[in-house]
């Protein structure tokens, strides 16, 4: 895959799916930004939901970045993910991620999170915060 510059546009929405998994396309974009020639800007894989998902799939951050650098398209990653996790497991992970609220984030993640646009309600869904943050950073109209 070609590298991405995430200073110019955000990664895909955490709600986009690939291989039946939320946040996987966004994690691929972050990995592409970490390839030579890419720029992650303010985005990262570790700590956060992306590394949580990668660990569930049996990847380290570096292994996943190397995989993204070797493949030509998302479909190749989807095939590998489908081999590593049955649909029922992927559905459980999605349910967890969809319901995750700010108050449920580990302290080390909160310390690094870019929640810089004012106070965030601890009851707010993490995916909502991520999308709002992307929209504000890139002046996207929702």
Buried (B, 14 or more C-beta within 10 A) or exposed (E): BEBBEBBEBBBBBBBBBBBBBBBBBBBBBBBBBBBEEBBBBEBBBBBBBBBBBBEBBEBEBEEBBEBBBEBEEBEBBBEBBBEBBEEEBBEEBBEBBBEBBBEEBEEEBBEEBBBEEEEBEEEBBBBBBBBBBBBEBEEEEE
